[in-house]
Amino acid sequence: MWVLWLSITAGIIFLIVMLSRNVRKNQLSPIDVLEIRYAKGEIDETEYNKKKQQLEK
């Protein structure tokens, strides 16, 4: 019986670890967001360069 509970506990821990890794992978950095906005045309080159310099400080 204890093998069953051990397996269930190990499975739950495994799922939590895998889900937390996926959440961290999908997060974009501020510079990534800035590059996406520039690529979409939401901001012009001047604003892109200004904001990029501010983020790199």
C-alpha positions in Angstrom: 0.0 0.0 0.0 2.8 2.4 0.8 4.2 1.9 -2.7 1.0 3.3 -4.1 1.2 6.4 -1.9 4.8 6.9 -2.7 4.1 6.6 -6.5 1.2 9.1 -6.2 3.4 11.6 -4.2 6.3 11.3 -6.6 3.9 11.8 -9.5 2.5 15.0 -8.0 5.9 16.4 -7.2 7.0 15.6 -10.8 4.0 17.4 -12.2 4.6 20.5 -10.0 8.2 20.7 -11.1 7.4 20.3 -14.8 4.7 22.9 -14.7 6.8 25.4 -12.8 9.6 25.0 -15.5 7.1 25.6 -18.3 5.8 28.8 -16.6 9.3 30.2 -16.3 10.1 29.4 -19.9 7.1 31.2 -21.3 7.9 34.5 -19.6 9.3 37.2 -21.8 11.9 39.6 -20.7 11.1 43.3 -21.0 13.5 43.6 -24.0 11.7 40.7 -25.7 8.4 42.5 -25.3 10.0 45.7 -26.7 11.3 43.9 -29.7 7.9 42.3 -30.4 6.2 45.7 -30.1 8.8 47.2 -32.6 8.3 44.3 -35.0 4.5 44.8 -34.9 5.0 48.4 -35.7 3.4 49.6 -32.4 6.5 51.8 -31.7 8.9 53.5 -34.0 12.7 53.2 -34.1 13.3 56.2 -32.0 11.0 55.1 -29.2 12.5 51.5 -29.5 16.1 52.8 -29.1 15.1 55.1 -26.2 13.3 52.4 -24.3 16.0 49.8 -25.0 18.7 52.2 -23.6 16.5 52.7 -20.5 16.1 48.9 -20.0 19.9 48.2 -20.4 20.8 50.6 -17.6 
